Amino acid sequence: MDHLIDAQSAELDRDRRLQRVWEIQRKLEADVARPMLGWRNEYFTRWPHVRNLLPHNSLYNYGRMQEVWLDK
């Protein structure tokens, strides 16, 4: 899929690019792909021995973990 997306991004001809987009669309529908459309704190899970890891409103917001520790 990554190759198809890169190929359609590089395509200069409008009609050929549209054909590639439709091909990507068909493959995604055939694979029943489910992209993540939202993120909620209620979906956050963790092990009970992980301490001080607080959920945020973003899936990509866990780069800094200097306050997280393991109680094991």
mmJSON file of the N, C-alpha and C atoms, coordinates in Angstrom:
{"data_MODEL":{"atom_site":{
"group_PDB":["ATOM","ATOM","ATOM","ATOM","ATOM","ATOM","ATOM","ATOM","ATOM","ATOM","ATOM","ATOM","ATOM","ATOM","ATOM","ATOM","ATOM","ATOM","ATOM","ATOM","ATOM","ATOM","ATOM","ATOM","ATOM","ATOM","ATOM","ATOM","ATOM","ATOM","ATOM","ATOM","ATOM","ATOM","ATOM","ATOM","ATOM","ATOM","ATOM","ATOM","ATOM","ATOM","ATOM","ATOM","ATOM","ATOM","ATOM","ATOM","ATOM","ATOM","ATOM","ATOM","ATOM","ATOM","ATOM","ATOM","ATOM","ATOM","ATOM","ATOM","ATOM","ATOM","ATOM","ATOM","ATOM","ATOM","ATOM","ATOM","ATOM","ATOM","ATOM","ATOM","ATOM","ATOM","ATOM","ATOM","ATOM","ATOM","ATOM","ATOM","ATOM","ATOM","ATOM","ATOM","ATOM","ATOM","ATOM","ATOM","ATOM","ATOM","ATOM","ATOM","ATOM","ATOM","ATOM","ATOM","ATOM","ATOM","ATOM","ATOM","ATOM","ATOM","ATOM","ATOM","ATOM","ATOM","ATOM","ATOM","ATOM","ATOM","ATOM","ATOM","ATOM","ATOM","ATOM","ATOM","ATOM","ATOM","ATOM","ATOM","ATOM","ATOM","ATOM","ATOM","ATOM","ATOM","ATOM","ATOM","ATOM","ATOM","ATOM","ATOM","ATOM","ATOM","ATOM","ATOM","ATOM","ATOM","ATOM","ATOM","ATOM","ATOM","ATOM","ATOM","ATOM","ATOM","ATOM","ATOM","ATOM","ATOM","ATOM","ATOM","ATOM","ATOM","ATOM","ATOM","ATOM","ATOM","ATOM","ATOM","ATOM","ATOM","ATOM","ATOM","ATOM","ATOM","ATOM","ATOM","ATOM","ATOM","ATOM","ATOM","ATOM","ATOM","ATOM","ATOM","ATOM","ATOM","ATOM","ATOM","ATOM","ATOM","ATOM","ATOM","ATOM","ATOM","ATOM","ATOM","ATOM","ATOM","ATOM","ATOM","ATOM","ATOM","ATOM","ATOM","ATOM","ATOM","ATOM","ATOM","ATOM","ATOM","ATOM","ATOM","ATOM","ATOM","ATOM","ATOM","ATOM","ATOM","ATOM","ATOM","ATOM","ATOM","ATOM","ATOM"],
"id":[1,2,3,4,5,6,7,8,9,10,11,12,13,14,15,16,17,18,19,20,21,22,23,24,25,26,27,28,29,30,31,32,33,34,35,36,37,38,39,40,41,42,43,44,45,46,47,48,49,50,51,52,53,54,55,56,57,58,59,60,61,62,63,64,65,66,67,68,69,70,71,72,73,74,75,76,77,78,79,80,81,82,83,84,85,86,87,88,89,90,91,92,93,94,95,96,97,98,99,100,101,102,103,104,105,106,107,108,109,110,111,112,113,114,115,116,117,118,119,120,121,122,123,124,125,126,127,128,129,130,131,132,133,134,135,136,137,138,139,140,141,142,143,144,145,146,147,148,149,150,151,152,153,154,155,156,157,158,159,160,161,162,163,164,165,166,167,168,169,170,171,172,173,174,175,176,177,178,179,180,181,182,183,184,185,186,187,188,189,190,191,192,193,194,195,196,197,198,199,200,201,202,203,204,205,206,207,208,209,210,211,212,213,214,215,216],
"type_symbol":["N","C","C","N","C","C","N","C","C","N","C","C","N","C","C","N","C","C","N","C","C","N","C","C","N","C","C","N","C","C","N","C","C","N","C","C","N","C","C","N","C","C","N","C","C","N","C","C","N","C","C","N","C","C","N","C","C","N","C","C","N","C","C","N","C","C","N","C","C","N","C","C","N","C","C","N","C","C","N","C","C","N","C","C","N","C","C","N","C","C","N","C","C","N","C","C","N","C","C","N","C","C","N","C","C","N","C","C","N","C","C","N","C","C","N","C","C","N","C","C","N","C","C","N","C","C","N","C","C","N","C","C","N","C","C","N","C","C","N","C","C","N","C","C","N","C","C","N","C","C","N","C","C","N","C","C","N","C","C","N","C","C","N","C","C","N","C","C","N","C","C","N","C","C","N","C","C","N","C","C","N","C","C","N","C","C","N","C","C","N","C","C","N","C","C","N","C","C","N","C","C","N","C","C","N","C","C","N","C","C","N","C","C","N","C","C"],
"label_atom_id":["N","CA","C","N","CA","C","N","CA","C","N","CA","C","N","CA","C","N","CA","C","N","CA","C","N","CA","C","N","CA","C","N","CA","C","N","CA","C","N","CA","C","N","CA","C","N","CA","C","N","CA","C","N","CA","C","N","CA","C","N","CA","C","N","CA","C","N","CA","C","N","CA","C","N","CA","C","N","CA","C","N","CA","C","N","CA","C","N","CA","C","N","CA","C","N","CA","C","N","CA","C","N","CA","C","N","CA","C","N","CA","C","N","CA","C","N","CA","C","N","CA","C","N","CA","C","N","CA","C","N","CA","C","N","CA","C","N","CA","C","N","CA","C","N","CA","C","N","CA","C","N","CA","C","N","CA","C","N","CA","C","N","CA","C","N","CA","C","N","CA","C","N","CA","C","N","CA","C","N","CA","C","N","CA","C","N","CA","C","N","CA","C","N","CA","C","N","CA","C","N","CA","C","N","CA","C","N","CA","C","N","CA","C","N","CA","C","N","CA","C","N","CA","C","N","CA","C","N","CA","C","N","CA","C","N","CA","C","N","CA","C","N","CA","C","N","CA","C","N","CA","C"],
"label_alt_id":[null,null,null,null,null,null,null,null,null,null,null,null,null,null,null,null,null,null,null,null,null,null,null,null,null,null,null,null,null,null,null,null,null,null,null,null,null,null,null,null,null,null,null,null,null,null,null,null,null,null,null,null,null,null,null,null,null,null,null,null,null,null,null,null,null,null,null,null,null,null,null,null,null,null,null,null,null,null,null,null,null,null,null,null,null,null,null,null,null,null,null,null,null,null,null,null,null,null,null,null,null,null,null,null,null,null,null,null,null,null,null,null,null,null,null,null,null,null,null,null,null,null,null,null,null,null,null,null,null,null,null,null,null,null,null,null,null,null,null,null,null,null,null,null,null,null,null,null,null,null,null,null,null,null,null,null,null,null,null,null,null,null,null,null,null,null,null,null,null,null,null,null,null,null,null,null,null,null,null,null,null,null,null,null,null,null,null,null,null,null,null,null,null,null,null,null,null,null,null,null,null,null,null,null,null,null,null,null,null,null,null,null,null,null,null,null],
"label_comp_id":["MET","MET","MET","ASP","ASP","ASP","HIS","HIS","HIS","LEU","LEU","LEU","ILE","ILE","ILE","ASP","ASP","ASP","ALA","ALA","ALA","GLN","GLN","GLN","SER","SER","SER","ALA","ALA","ALA","GLU","GLU","GLU","LEU","LEU","LEU","ASP","ASP","ASP","ARG","ARG","ARG","ASP","ASP","ASP","ARG","ARG","ARG","ARG","ARG","ARG","LEU","LEU","LEU","GLN","GLN","GLN","ARG","ARG","ARG","VAL","VAL","VAL","TRP","TRP","TRP","GLU","GLU","GLU","ILE","ILE","ILE","GLN","GLN","GLN","ARG","ARG","ARG","LYS","LYS","LYS","LEU","LEU","LEU","GLU","GLU","GLU","ALA","ALA","ALA","ASP","ASP","ASP","VAL","VAL","VAL","ALA","ALA","ALA","ARG","ARG","ARG","PRO","PRO","PRO","MET","MET","MET","LEU","LEU","LEU","GLY","GLY","GLY","TRP","TRP","TRP","ARG","ARG","ARG","ASN","ASN","ASN","GLU","GLU","GLU","TYR","TYR","TYR","PHE","PHE","PHE","THR","THR","THR","ARG","ARG","ARG","TRP","TRP","TRP","PRO","PRO","PRO","HIS","HIS","HIS","VAL","VAL","VAL","ARG","ARG","ARG","ASN","ASN","ASN","LEU","LEU","LEU","LEU","LEU","LEU","PRO","PRO","PRO","HIS","HIS","HIS","ASN","ASN","ASN","SER","SER","SER","LEU","LEU","LEU","TYR","TYR","TYR","ASN","ASN","ASN","TYR","TYR","TYR","GLY","GLY","GLY","ARG","ARG","ARG","MET","MET","MET","GLN","GLN","GLN","GLU","GLU","GLU","VAL","VAL","VAL","TRP","TRP","TRP","LEU","LEU","LEU","ASP","ASP","ASP","LYS","LYS","LYS"],
"label_asym_id":["A","A","A","A","A","A","A","A","A","A","A","A","A","A","A","A","A","A","A","A","A","A","A","A","A","A","A","A","A","A","A","A","A","A","A","A","A","A","A","A","A","A","A","A","A","A","A","A","A","A","A","A","A","A","A","A","A","A","A","A","A","A","A","A","A","A","A","A","A","A","A","A","A","A","A","A","A","A","A","A","A","A","A","A","A","A","A","A","A","A","A","A","A","A","A","A","A","A","A","A","A","A","A","A","A","A","A","A","A","A","A","A","A","A","A","A","A","A","A","A","A","A","A","A","A","A","A","A","A","A","A","A","A","A","A","A","A","A","A","A","A","A","A","A","A","A","A","A","A","A","A","A","A","A","A","A","A","A","A","A","A","A","A","A","A","A","A","A","A","A","A","A","A","A","A","A","A","A","A","A","A","A","A","A","A","A","A","A","A","A","A","A","A","A","A","A","A","A","A","A","A","A","A","A","A","A","A","A","A","A","A","A","A","A","A","A"],
"label_entity_id":["1","1","1","1","1","1","1","1","1","1","1","1","1","1","1","1","1","1","1","1","1","1","1","1","1","1","1","1","1","1","1","1","1","1","1","1","1","1","1","1","1","1","1","1","1","1","1","1","1","1","1","1","1","1","1","1","1","1","1","1","1","1","1","1","1","1","1","1","1","1","1","1","1","1","1","1","1","1","1","1","1","1","1","1","1","1","1","1","1","1","1","1","1","1","1","1","1","1","1","1","1","1","1","1","1","1","1","1","1","1","1","1","1","1","1","1","1","1","1","1","1","1","1","1","1","1","1","1","1","1","1","1","1","1","1","1","1","1","1","1","1","1","1","1","1","1","1","1","1","1","1","1","1","1","1","1","1","1","1","1","1","1","1","1","1","1","1","1","1","1","1","1","1","1","1","1","1","1","1","1","1","1","1","1","1","1","1","1","1","1","1","1","1","1","1","1","1","1","1","1","1","1","1","1","1","1","1","1","1","1","1","1","1","1","1","1"],
"label_seq_id":[1,1,1,2,2,2,3,3,3,4,4,4,5,5,5,6,6,6,7,7,7,8,8,8,9,9,9,10,10,10,11,11,11,12,12,12,13,13,13,14,14,14,15,15,15,16,16,16,17,17,17,18,18,18,19,19,19,20,20,20,21,21,21,22,22,22,23,23,23,24,24,24,25,25,25,26,26,26,27,27,27,28,28,28,29,29,29,30,30,30,31,31,31,32,32,32,33,33,33,34,34,34,35,35,35,36,36,36,37,37,37,38,38,38,39,39,39,40,40,40,41,41,41,42,42,42,43,43,43,44,44,44,45,45,45,46,46,46,47,47,47,48,48,48,49,49,49,50,50,50,51,51,51,52,52,52,53,53,53,54,54,54,55,55,55,56,56,56,57,57,57,58,58,58,59,59,59,60,60,60,61,61,61,62,62,62,63,63,63,64,64,64,65,65,65,66,66,66,67,67,67,68,68,68,69,69,69,70,70,70,71,71,71,72,72,72],
"pdbx_PDB_ins_code":[null,null,null,null,null,null,null,null,null,null,null,null,null,null,null,null,null,null,null,null,null,null,null,null,null,null,null,null,null,null,null,null,null,null,null,null,null,null,null,null,null,null,null,null,null,null,null,null,null,null,null,null,null,null,null,null,null,null,null,null,null,null,null,null,null,null,null,null,null,null,null,null,null,null,null,null,null,null,null,null,null,null,null,null,null,null,null,null,null,null,null,null,null,null,null,null,null,null,null,null,null,null,null,null,null,null,null,null,null,null,null,null,null,null,null,null,null,null,null,null,null,null,null,null,null,null,null,null,null,null,null,null,null,null,null,null,null,null,null,null,null,null,null,null,null,null,null,null,null,null,null,null,null,null,null,null,null,null,null,null,null,null,null,null,null,null,null,null,null,null,null,null,null,null,null,null,null,null,null,null,null,null,null,null,null,null,null,null,null,null,null,null,null,null,null,null,null,null,null,null,null,null,null,null,null,null,null,null,null,null,null,null,null,null,null,null],
"Cartn_x":[0.819,0.0,0.869,1.95,2.847,3.395,3.742,4.261,3.198,1.957,0.889,0.655,0.691,0.487,1.632,2.855,4.007,3.923,3.489,3.392,2.345,1.202,0.181,0.613,1.395,1.884,2.884,3.632,4.646,4.081,2.871,2.272,1.909,2.349,2.074,0.821,0.509,-0.68,-1.931,-2.856,-4.034,-4.897,-5.14,-6.003,-5.362,-4.068,-3.38,-3.318,-3.15,-3.136,-4.502,-5.559,-6.903,-7.14,-6.636,-6.754,-6.036,-4.864,-4.117,-4.863,-5.471,-6.254,-7.419,-8.091,-9.198,-8.714,-7.531,-6.959,-6.688,-6.139,-5.894,-7.218,-8.224,-9.537,-10.127,-10.033,-10.561,-9.845,-8.524,-7.758,-8.108,-8.242,-8.619,-10.004,-10.929,-12.275,-12.285,-11.48,-11.421,-10.789,-9.818,-9.157,-9.926,-11.03,-11.827,-10.923,-10.117,-9.202,-10.002,-9.555,-10.234,-9.235,-9.129,-8.199,-8.682,-7.749,-8.102,-8.61,-9.824,-10.422,-10.482,-10.216,-10.27,-9.511,-9.277,-8.549,-9.206,-9.518,-10.153,-9.375,-9.389,-8.7,-9.297,-10.564,-11.198,-10.625,-9.984,-9.412,-7.995,-7.485,-6.11,-6.011,-5.098,-4.872,-3.39,-3.088,-1.697,-1.606,-0.413,-0.184,-0.286,-0.727,-0.875,0.451,1.566,2.858,3.521,2.9,3.416,2.808,3.651,3.184,3.476,2.568,2.715,2.679,2.032,1.816,0.386,0.224,-1.095,-1.531,-2.763,-3.234,-3.424,-3.166,-3.352,-4.387,-4.75,-5.741,-5.158,-3.917,-3.278,-2.551,-2.672,-1.971,-0.464,-0.015,1.388,2.075,1.533,2.033,2.767,3.465,4.131,5.64,6.211,7.648,8.457,7.89,8.605,8.032,8.848,8.39,9.332,9.917,10.88,10.241,8.933,8.245,7.622,7.699,7.086,8.078,7.528,8.392,7.633,8.386,7.828,7.855,6.743,6.625,6.763,7.949,8.222,9.589],
"Cartn_y":[-1.184,0.0,1.256,1.232,2.398,2.684,1.625,1.796,2.433,1.99,2.56,4.034,4.371,5.763,6.638,6.132,6.893,7.06,6.011,6.07,7.095,7.123,8.096,9.509,9.666,11.001,11.522,10.616,11.011,11.16,10.69,10.724,12.158,12.582,13.935,14.013,12.932,12.916,12.801,13.735,13.79,12.538,12.069,10.904,9.636,9.463,8.283,8.333,9.525,9.665,9.298,9.743,9.398,7.893,7.248,5.788,5.108,5.603,5.025,5.238,6.41,6.675,5.705,5.46,4.504,3.086,2.731,1.417,1.282,2.321,2.32,2.19,2.932,2.88,1.472,0.824,-0.543,-1.517,-1.402,-2.311,-2.106,-0.854,-0.579,-1.122,-0.974,-1.497,-3.019,-3.646,-5.105,-5.682,-4.967,-5.429,-5.045,-4.327,-3.822,-3.061,-2.164,-1.358,-0.392,-0.241,0.653,1.669,2.821,3.824,4.389,4.805,5.414,6.824,7.084,8.389,9.223,8.596,9.334,8.602,9.303,8.726,9.258,8.341,8.744,8.171,8.876,8.397,7.107,6.854,5.64,4.383,4.535,3.394,3.081,3.849,3.711,2.578,1.639,0.545,0.491,-0.1,-0.249,-1.33,-1.79,-2.774,-2.104,-2.843,-2.224,-1.837,-2.416,-2.067,-0.863,-0.281,0.945,2.127,2.939,4.045,5.402,6.325,7.716,7.916,7.023,7.18,7.661,8.914,9.522,9.597,9.195,9.282,10.727,10.974,12.299,12.181,13.278,13.278,12.985,12.593,12.311,10.982,10.213,8.936,9.14,10.274,10.508,11.376,11.472,12.418,11.733,10.652,9.926,9.899,10.957,11.003,11.215,11.909,12.22,11.376,10.503,9.613,9.627,10.77,10.823,10.591,10.765,10.566,9.173,8.36,7.019,6.045,5.126,4.134,2.825,1.732,0.399,0.022,-0.453,-0.88,-2.399,-2.877,-4.319,-4.585],
"Cartn_z":[0.0,0.0,0.0,0.765,0.783,-0.61,-1.342,-2.699,-3.597,-3.485,-4.309,-3.977,-2.704,-2.313,-2.802,-2.687,-3.201,-4.713,-5.412,-6.876,-7.315,-6.639,-7.037,-6.685,-5.632,-5.277,-6.298,-6.915,-7.888,-9.295,-9.517,-10.86,-11.248,-12.429,-12.907,-13.764,-14.466,-15.317,-14.436,-14.589,-13.722,-13.83,-15.044,-15.23,-14.68,-14.907,-14.366,-12.838,-12.303,-10.845,-10.262,-10.898,-10.45,-10.513,-11.559,-11.661,-10.498,-10.144,-9.01,-7.69,-7.533,-6.326,-6.226,-7.338,-7.332,-7.028,-7.538,-7.235,-5.729,-5.142,-3.689,-2.944,-3.382,-2.751,-2.813,-3.975,-4.123,-3.204,-3.111,-2.249,-0.779,-0.365,1.016,1.339,0.414,0.64,0.65,-0.211,-0.253,1.008,1.571,2.793,4.052,3.894,5.004,5.972,5.423,6.233,7.091,8.323,9.25,9.797,9.17,9.686,11.012,11.846,13.124,12.866,13.264,13.039,14.308,15.425,16.672,17.758,18.853,19.983,21.243,22.144,23.398,24.571,25.663,26.861,27.398,27.14,27.632,26.971,25.832,25.118,25.586,26.514,26.969,27.993,27.764,28.72,29.056,30.226,30.623,31.693,31.956,32.997,34.358,35.377,36.693,37.344,36.913,37.516,36.854,35.83,35.215,35.96,36.552,37.394,36.743,36.987,36.581,35.061,34.36,32.915,32.727,32.377,32.278,30.82,30.531,29.149,28.71,27.439,26.844,25.739,25.161,24.097,22.729,22.67,21.387,21.45,20.395,20.306,20.21,19.69,19.407,20.453,21.642,22.622,23.776,23.53,24.595,24.414,23.861,23.643,24.916,25.898,27.136,28.266,28.805,29.865,31.056,31.36,32.45,33.812,33.945,35.219,35.347,34.314,34.338,34.983,35.809,36.458,36.632,36.806,36.993,38.458,38.948,40.339,40.402,40.052,40.047,40.582],
"occupancy":[1.0,1.0,1.0,1.0,1.0,1.0,1.0,1.0,1.0,1.0,1.0,1.0,1.0,1.0,1.0,1.0,1.0,1.0,1.0,1.0,1.0,1.0,1.0,1.0,1.0,1.0,1.0,1.0,1.0,1.0,1.0,1.0,1.0,1.0,1.0,1.0,1.0,1.0,1.0,1.0,1.0,1.0,1.0,1.0,1.0,1.0,1.0,1.0,1.0,1.0,1.0,1.0,1.0,1.0,1.0,1.0,1.0,1.0,1.0,1.0,1.0,1.0,1.0,1.0,1.0,1.0,1.0,1.0,1.0,1.0,1.0,1.0,1.0,1.0,1.0,1.0,1.0,1.0,1.0,1.0,1.0,1.0,1.0,1.0,1.0,1.0,1.0,1.0,1.0,1.0,1.0,1.0,1.0,1.0,1.0,1.0,1.0,1.0,1.0,1.0,1.0,1.0,1.0,1.0,1.0,1.0,1.0,1.0,1.0,1.0,1.0,1.0,1.0,1.0,1.0,1.0,1.0,1.0,1.0,1.0,1.0,1.0,1.0,1.0,1.0,1.0,1.0,1.0,1.0,1.0,1.0,1.0,1.0,1.0,1.0,1.0,1.0,1.0,1.0,1.0,1.0,1.0,1.0,1.0,1.0,1.0,1.0,1.0,1.0,1.0,1.0,1.0,1.0,1.0,1.0,1.0,1.0,1.0,1.0,1.0,1.0,1.0,1.0,1.0,1.0,1.0,1.0,1.0,1.0,1.0,1.0,1.0,1.0,1.0,1.0,1.0,1.0,1.0,1.0,1.0,1.0,1.0,1.0,1.0,1.0,1.0,1.0,1.0,1.0,1.0,1.0,1.0,1.0,1.0,1.0,1.0,1.0,1.0,1.0,1.0,1.0,1.0,1.0,1.0,1.0,1.0,1.0,1.0,1.0,1.0,1.0,1.0,1.0,1.0,1.0,1.0],
"B_iso_or_equiv":[0.0,0.0,0.0,0.0,0.0,0.0,0.0,0.0,0.0,0.0,0.0,0.0,0.0,0.0,0.0,0.0,0.0,0.0,0.0,0.0,0.0,0.0,0.0,0.0,0.0,0.0,0.0,0.0,0.0,0.0,0.0,0.0,0.0,0.0,0.0,0.0,0.0,0.0,0.0,0.0,0.0,0.0,0.0,0.0,0.0,0.0,0.0,0.0,0.0,0.0,0.0,0.0,0.0,0.0,0.0,0.0,0.0,0.0,0.0,0.0,0.0,0.0,0.0,0.0,0.0,0.0,0.0,0.0,0.0,0.0,0.0,0.0,0.0,0.0,0.0,0.0,0.0,0.0,0.0,0.0,0.0,0.0,0.0,0.0,0.0,0.0,0.0,0.0,0.0,0.0,0.0,0.0,0.0,0.0,0.0,0.0,0.0,0.0,0.0,0.0,0.0,0.0,0.0,0.0,0.0,0.0,0.0,0.0,0.0,0.0,0.0,0.0,0.0,0.0,0.0,0.0,0.0,0.0,0.0,0.0,0.0,0.0,0.0,0.0,0.0,0.0,0.0,0.0,0.0,0.0,0.0,0.0,0.0,0.0,0.0,0.0,0.0,0.0,0.0,0.0,0.0,0.0,0.0,0.0,0.0,0.0,0.0,0.0,0.0,0.0,0.0,0.0,0.0,0.0,0.0,0.0,0.0,0.0,0.0,0.0,0.0,0.0,0.0,0.0,0.0,0.0,0.0,0.0,0.0,0.0,0.0,0.0,0.0,0.0,0.0,0.0,0.0,0.0,0.0,0.0,0.0,0.0,0.0,0.0,0.0,0.0,0.0,0.0,0.0,0.0,0.0,0.0,0.0,0.0,0.0,0.0,0.0,0.0,0.0,0.0,0.0,0.0,0.0,0.0,0.0,0.0,0.0,0.0,0.0,0.0,0.0,0.0,0.0,0.0,0.0,0.0],
"pdbx_formal_charge":[null,null,null,null,null,null,null,null,null,null,null,null,null,null,null,null,null,null,null,null,null,null,null,null,null,null,null,null,null,null,null,null,null,null,null,null,null,null,null,null,null,null,null,null,null,null,null,null,null,null,null,null,null,null,null,null,null,null,null,null,null,null,null,null,null,null,null,null,null,null,null,null,null,null,null,null,null,null,null,null,null,null,null,null,null,null,null,null,null,null,null,null,null,null,null,null,null,null,null,null,null,null,null,null,null,null,null,null,null,null,null,null,null,null,null,null,null,null,null,null,null,null,null,null,null,null,null,null,null,null,null,null,null,null,null,null,null,null,null,null,null,null,null,null,null,null,null,null,null,null,null,null,null,null,null,null,null,null,null,null,null,null,null,null,null,null,null,null,null,null,null,null,null,null,null,null,null,null,null,null,null,null,null,null,null,null,null,null,null,null,null,null,null,null,null,null,null,null,null,null,null,null,null,null,null,null,null,null,null,null,null,null,null,null,null,null],
"auth_seq_id":[1,1,1,2,2,2,3,3,3,4,4,4,5,5,5,6,6,6,7,7,7,8,8,8,9,9,9,10,10,10,11,11,11,12,12,12,13,13,13,14,14,14,15,15,15,16,16,16,17,17,17,18,18,18,19,19,19,20,20,20,21,21,21,22,22,22,23,23,23,24,24,24,25,25,25,26,26,26,27,27,27,28,28,28,29,29,29,30,30,30,31,31,31,32,32,32,33,33,33,34,34,34,35,35,35,36,36,36,37,37,37,38,38,38,39,39,39,40,40,40,41,41,41,42,42,42,43,43,43,44,44,44,45,45,45,46,46,46,47,47,47,48,48,48,49,49,49,50,50,50,51,51,51,52,52,52,53,53,53,54,54,54,55,55,55,56,56,56,57,57,57,58,58,58,59,59,59,60,60,60,61,61,61,62,62,62,63,63,63,64,64,64,65,65,65,66,66,66,67,67,67,68,68,68,69,69,69,70,70,70,71,71,71,72,72,72],
"auth_comp_id":["MET","MET","MET","ASP","ASP","ASP","HIS","HIS","HIS","LEU","LEU","LEU","ILE","ILE","ILE","ASP","ASP","ASP","ALA","ALA","ALA","GLN","GLN","GLN","SER","SER","SER","ALA","ALA","ALA","GLU","GLU","GLU","LEU","LEU","LEU","ASP","ASP","ASP","ARG","ARG","ARG","ASP","ASP","ASP","ARG","ARG","ARG","ARG","ARG","ARG","LEU","LEU","LEU","GLN","GLN","GLN","ARG","ARG","ARG","VAL","VAL","VAL","TRP","TRP","TRP","GLU","GLU","GLU","ILE","ILE","ILE","GLN","GLN","GLN","ARG","ARG","ARG","LYS","LYS","LYS","LEU","LEU","LEU","GLU","GLU","GLU","ALA","ALA","ALA","ASP","ASP","ASP","VAL","VAL","VAL","ALA","ALA","ALA","ARG","ARG","ARG","PRO","PRO","PRO","MET","MET","MET","LEU","LEU","LEU","GLY","GLY","GLY","TRP","TRP","TRP","ARG","ARG","ARG","ASN","ASN","ASN","GLU","GLU","GLU","TYR","TYR","TYR","PHE","PHE","PHE","THR","THR","THR","ARG","ARG","ARG","TRP","TRP","TRP","PRO","PRO","PRO","HIS","HIS","HIS","VAL","VAL","VAL","ARG","ARG","ARG","ASN","ASN","ASN","LEU","LEU","LEU","LEU","LEU","LEU","PRO","PRO","PRO","HIS","HIS","HIS","ASN","ASN","ASN","SER","SER","SER","LEU","LEU","LEU","TYR","TYR","TYR","ASN","ASN","ASN","TYR","TYR","TYR","GLY","GLY","GLY","ARG","ARG","ARG","MET","MET","MET","GLN","GLN","GLN","GLU","GLU","GLU","VAL","VAL","VAL","TRP","TRP","TRP","LEU","LEU","LEU","ASP","ASP","ASP","LYS","LYS","LYS"],
"auth_asym_id":["A","A","A","A","A","A","A","A","A","A","A","A","A","A","A","A","A","A","A","A","A","A","A","A","A","A","A","A","A","A","A","A","A","A","A","A","A","A","A","A","A","A","A","A","A","A","A","A","A","A","A","A","A","A","A","A","A","A","A","A","A","A","A","A","A","A","A","A","A","A","A","A","A","A","A","A","A","A","A","A","A","A","A","A","A","A","A","A","A","A","A","A","A","A","A","A","A","A","A","A","A","A","A","A","A","A","A","A","A","A","A","A","A","A","A","A","A","A","A","A","A","A","A","A","A","A","A","A","A","A","A","A","A","A","A","A","A","A","A","A","A","A","A","A","A","A","A","A","A","A","A","A","A","A","A","A","A","A","A","A","A","A","A","A","A","A","A","A","A","A","A","A","A","A","A","A","A","A","A","A","A","A","A","A","A","A","A","A","A","A","A","A","A","A","A","A","A","A","A","A","A","A","A","A","A","A","A","A","A","A","A","A","A","A","A","A"],
"auth_atom_id":["N","CA","C","N","CA","C","N","CA","C","N","CA","C","N","CA","C","N","CA","C","N","CA","C","N","CA","C","N","CA","C","N","CA","C","N","CA","C","N","CA","C","N","CA","C","N","CA","C","N","CA","C","N","CA","C","N","CA","C","N","CA","C","N","CA","C","N","CA","C","N","CA","C","N","CA","C","N","CA","C","N","CA","C","N","CA","C","N","CA","C","N","CA","C","N","CA","C","N","CA","C","N","CA","C","N","CA","C","N","CA","C","N","CA","C","N","CA","C","N","CA","C","N","CA","C","N","CA","C","N","CA","C","N","CA","C","N","CA","C","N","CA","C","N","CA","C","N","CA","C","N","CA","C","N","CA","C","N","CA","C","N","CA","C","N","CA","C","N","CA","C","N","CA","C","N","CA","C","N","CA","C","N","CA","C","N","CA","C","N","CA","C","N","CA","C","N","CA","C","N","CA","C","N","CA","C","N","CA","C","N","CA","C","N","CA","C","N","CA","C","N","CA","C","N","CA","C","N","CA","C","N","CA","C","N","CA","C","N","CA","C","N","CA","C","N","CA","C","N","CA","C"],
"pdbx_PDB_model_num":[1,1,1,1,1,1,1,1,1,1,1,1,1,1,1,1,1,1,1,1,1,1,1,1,1,1,1,1,1,1,1,1,1,1,1,1,1,1,1,1,1,1,1,1,1,1,1,1,1,1,1,1,1,1,1,1,1,1,1,1,1,1,1,1,1,1,1,1,1,1,1,1,1,1,1,1,1,1,1,1,1,1,1,1,1,1,1,1,1,1,1,1,1,1,1,1,1,1,1,1,1,1,1,1,1,1,1,1,1,1,1,1,1,1,1,1,1,1,1,1,1,1,1,1,1,1,1,1,1,1,1,1,1,1,1,1,1,1,1,1,1,1,1,1,1,1,1,1,1,1,1,1,1,1,1,1,1,1,1,1,1,1,1,1,1,1,1,1,1,1,1,1,1,1,1,1,1,1,1,1,1,1,1,1,1,1,1,1,1,1,1,1,1,1,1,1,1,1,1,1,1,1,1,1,1,1,1,1,1,1,1,1,1,1,1,1]
}}}
